[in-house]
Amino acid sequence: MTTTLYFNEPEEPRMIAMRIGHHLASSLAEPNRCDSYNLCARMFGYSDWRHLEASHGIQEPSQPDADVAPDELHARVSQYLLAGERQGLSLDQAWQLINDVTVDGWLGLGRFVGKPAWH
């Protein structure tokens, strides 16, 4: 099940998308801006960036990853990893991304949870 996360202002997810783009540029051959913005949107439960942008201010904003209970954080980690995998990243690359990219309490998950076990 995918959980949709909400933001009041577009700046926070836009900054996250830009940092995802910088991370992808340093680790992948040819990422493009659209890829990083759509990956950000999918991580937060949207089909694409256009839908994420249209959702600003329509719901109470979601708590950042740094402020949620462990069970919700684990669910988010799974959602973020799946979005990365669907974008063509390996699980290791997706983990590295959600561990390295951080904006105001969002992502940077290595601070809160250990790397999941997978084969």
Short mmCIF file of the C-alpha atoms (twelve columns), coordinates in Angstrom:
data_MODEL
# 
_entry.id   MODEL 
# 
loop_
_atom_site.group_PDB 
_atom_site.id 
_atom_site.type_symbol 
_atom_site.label_atom_id 
_atom_site.label_alt_id 
_atom_site.label_comp_id 
_atom_site.label_asym_id 
_atom_site.label_seq_id 
_atom_site.Cartn_x 
_atom_site.Cartn_y 
_atom_site.Cartn_z 
_atom_site.pdbx_PDB_model_num 
ATOM 1   C CA . MET A 1   0.000  0.000   0.000   1 
ATOM 2   C CA . THR A 2   1.305  3.428   -0.932  1 
ATOM 3   C CA . THR A 3   0.949  6.310   1.493   1 
ATOM 4   C CA . THR A 4   0.589  9.791   0.055   1 
ATOM 5   C CA . LEU A 5   2.615  12.398  1.920   1 
ATOM 6   C CA . TYR A 6   1.548  16.036  1.873   1 
ATOM 7   C CA . PHE A 7   3.391  19.356  1.906   1 
ATOM 8   C CA . ASN A 8   2.080  22.896  2.465   1 
ATOM 9   C CA . GLU A 9   4.592  24.586  0.213   1 
ATOM 10  C CA . PRO A 10  6.274  23.446  -3.005  1 
ATOM 11  C CA . GLU A 11  9.767  24.449  -1.877  1 
ATOM 12  C CA . GLU A 12  10.434 21.410  0.316   1 
ATOM 13  C CA . PRO A 13  9.711  18.665  -2.249  1 
ATOM 14  C CA . ARG A 14  11.364 20.782  -4.953  1 
ATOM 15  C CA . MET A 15  14.550 20.951  -2.865  1 
ATOM 16  C CA . ILE A 16  14.365 17.192  -2.267  1 
ATOM 17  C CA . ALA A 17  13.957 16.582  -6.016  1 
ATOM 18  C CA . MET A 18  16.951 18.803  -6.776  1 
ATOM 19  C CA . ARG A 19  19.103 16.938  -4.256  1 
ATOM 20  C CA . ILE A 20  17.935 13.622  -5.703  1 
ATOM 21  C CA . GLY A 21  19.037 14.943  -9.099  1 
ATOM 22  C CA . HIS A 22  22.474 15.877  -7.742  1 
ATOM 23  C CA . HIS A 23  22.821 12.452  -6.130  1 
ATOM 24  C CA . LEU A 24  21.781 10.669  -9.324  1 
ATOM 25  C CA . ALA A 25  24.166 12.804  -11.374 1 
ATOM 26  C CA . SER A 26  27.045 11.718  -9.167  1 
ATOM 27  C CA . SER A 27  26.133 8.028   -9.291  1 
ATOM 28  C CA . LEU A 28  24.419 7.404   -12.654 1 
ATOM 29  C CA . ALA A 29  25.526 8.128   -16.180 1 
ATOM 30  C CA . GLU A 30  22.715 10.306  -17.549 1 
ATOM 31  C CA . PRO A 31  19.895 11.242  -15.202 1 
ATOM 32  C CA . ASN A 32  17.638 14.067  -16.274 1 
ATOM 33  C CA . ARG A 33  15.667 16.635  -14.325 1 
ATOM 34  C CA . CYS A 34  12.355 14.968  -15.119 1 
ATOM 35  C CA . ASP A 35  13.619 11.653  -13.694 1 
ATOM 36  C CA . SER A 36  14.617 13.193  -10.375 1 
ATOM 37  C CA . TYR A 37  11.366 15.144  -9.988  1 
ATOM 38  C CA . ASN A 38  9.202  12.142  -10.870 1 
ATOM 39  C CA . LEU A 39  11.218 9.869   -8.572  1 
ATOM 40  C CA . CYS A 40  10.670 12.347  -5.744  1 
ATOM 41  C CA . ALA A 41  6.934  12.363  -6.495  1 
ATOM 42  C CA . ARG A 42  6.737  8.557   -6.570  1 
ATOM 43  C CA . MET A 43  8.626  8.297   -3.285  1 
ATOM 44  C CA . PHE A 44  5.957  10.470  -1.672  1 
ATOM 45  C CA . GLY A 45  3.052  8.493   -3.161  1 
ATOM 46  C CA . TYR A 46  2.217  10.422  -6.342  1 
ATOM 47  C CA . SER A 47  2.169  9.156   -9.919  1 
ATOM 48  C CA . ASP A 48  4.278  12.065  -11.153 1 
ATOM 49  C CA . TRP A 49  5.576  15.519  -10.265 1 
ATOM 50  C CA . ARG A 50  2.520  17.307  -11.671 1 
ATOM 51  C CA . HIS A 51  0.264  15.519  -9.173  1 
ATOM 52  C CA . LEU A 52  2.586  16.272  -6.256  1 
ATOM 53  C CA . GLU A 53  2.636  19.970  -7.144  1 
ATOM 54  C CA . ALA A 54  -1.153 20.052  -7.432  1 
ATOM 55  C CA . SER A 55  -1.500 18.665  -3.897  1 
ATOM 56  C CA . HIS A 56  0.175  21.526  -1.998  1 
ATOM 57  C CA . GLY A 57  -1.968 22.823  0.826   1 
ATOM 58  C CA . ILE A 58  -4.958 20.522  0.272   1 
ATOM 59  C CA . GLN A 59  -4.256 18.404  3.370   1 
ATOM 60  C CA . GLU A 60  -2.525 18.897  6.681   1 
ATOM 61  C CA . PRO A 61  1.200  18.478  5.918   1 
ATOM 62  C CA . SER A 62  2.744  15.110  6.743   1 
ATOM 63  C CA . GLN A 63  5.376  14.882  9.439   1 
ATOM 64  C CA . PRO A 64  8.941  14.588  8.131   1 
ATOM 65  C CA . ASP A 65  10.668 11.216  8.405   1 
ATOM 66  C CA . ALA A 66  12.663 12.413  11.414  1 
ATOM 67  C CA . ASP A 67  9.445  12.887  13.423  1 
ATOM 68  C CA . VAL A 68  7.400  9.739   12.706  1 
ATOM 69  C CA . ALA A 69  7.019  6.566   14.750  1 
ATOM 70  C CA . PRO A 70  9.307  3.633   13.877  1 
ATOM 71  C CA . ASP A 71  6.552  1.563   12.226  1 
ATOM 72  C CA . GLU A 72  5.586  4.445   9.928   1 
ATOM 73  C CA . LEU A 73  9.243  5.139   9.163   1 
ATOM 74  C CA . HIS A 74  9.786  1.513   8.134   1 
ATOM 75  C CA . ALA A 75  6.731  1.711   5.853   1 
ATOM 76  C CA . ARG A 76  8.120  4.881   4.281   1 
ATOM 77  C CA . VAL A 77  11.539 3.280   3.772   1 
ATOM 78  C CA . SER A 78  9.866  0.425   1.899   1 
ATOM 79  C CA . GLN A 79  7.885  2.894   -0.209  1 
ATOM 80  C CA . TYR A 80  10.990 4.952   -1.018  1 
ATOM 81  C CA . LEU A 81  13.010 1.857   -1.949  1 
ATOM 82  C CA . LEU A 82  10.223 0.550   -4.182  1 
ATOM 83  C CA . ALA A 83  9.976  3.913   -5.959  1 
ATOM 84  C CA . GLY A 84  13.727 3.845   -6.574  1 
ATOM 85  C CA . GLU A 85  13.549 0.305   -7.875  1 
ATOM 86  C CA . ARG A 86  10.701 1.215   -10.230 1 
ATOM 87  C CA . GLN A 87  12.862 4.087   -11.480 1 
ATOM 88  C CA . GLY A 88  15.535 1.562   -12.459 1 
ATOM 89  C CA . LEU A 89  17.802 1.777   -9.424  1 
ATOM 90  C CA . SER A 90  19.094 -1.327  -7.695  1 
ATOM 91  C CA . LEU A 91  18.070 -1.700  -4.066  1 
ATOM 92  C CA . ASP A 92  21.601 -0.730  -3.040  1 
ATOM 93  C CA . GLN A 93  21.437 2.413   -5.188  1 
ATOM 94  C CA . ALA A 94  17.976 3.270   -3.822  1 
ATOM 95  C CA . TRP A 95  19.198 2.796   -0.225  1 
ATOM 96  C CA . GLN A 96  22.235 4.974   -0.911  1 
ATOM 97  C CA . LEU A 97  19.957 7.672   -2.315  1 
ATOM 98  C CA . ILE A 98  17.533 7.726   0.640   1 
ATOM 99  C CA . ASN A 99  20.465 7.605   3.038   1 
ATOM 100 C CA . ASP A 100 22.521 10.381  1.387   1 
ATOM 101 C CA . VAL A 101 19.805 12.867  0.397   1 
ATOM 102 C CA . THR A 102 18.323 14.845  3.275   1 
ATOM 103 C CA . VAL A 103 16.233 18.031  3.522   1 
ATOM 104 C CA . ASP A 104 14.746 19.363  6.764   1 
ATOM 105 C CA . GLY A 105 14.027 16.009  8.401   1 
ATOM 106 C CA . TRP A 106 13.108 14.235  5.175   1 
ATOM 107 C CA . LEU A 107 15.166 11.244  4.037   1 
ATOM 108 C CA . GLY A 108 18.733 10.827  5.334   1 
ATOM 109 C CA . LEU A 109 17.308 7.648   6.792   1 
ATOM 110 C CA . GLY A 110 20.559 6.017   7.869   1 
ATOM 111 C CA . ARG A 111 20.304 8.242   10.929  1 
ATOM 112 C CA . PHE A 112 17.122 6.452   11.993  1 
ATOM 113 C CA . VAL A 113 17.108 2.900   10.630  1 
ATOM 114 C CA . GLY A 114 19.642 0.315   9.596   1 
ATOM 115 C CA . LYS A 115 20.014 -0.842  6.017   1 
ATOM 116 C CA . PRO A 116 17.304 -3.422  5.256   1 
ATOM 117 C CA . ALA A 117 18.428 -6.961  4.470   1 
ATOM 118 C CA . TRP A 118 17.854 -8.126  0.900   1 
ATOM 119 C CA . HIS A 119 19.435 -10.558 -1.496  1 
# 
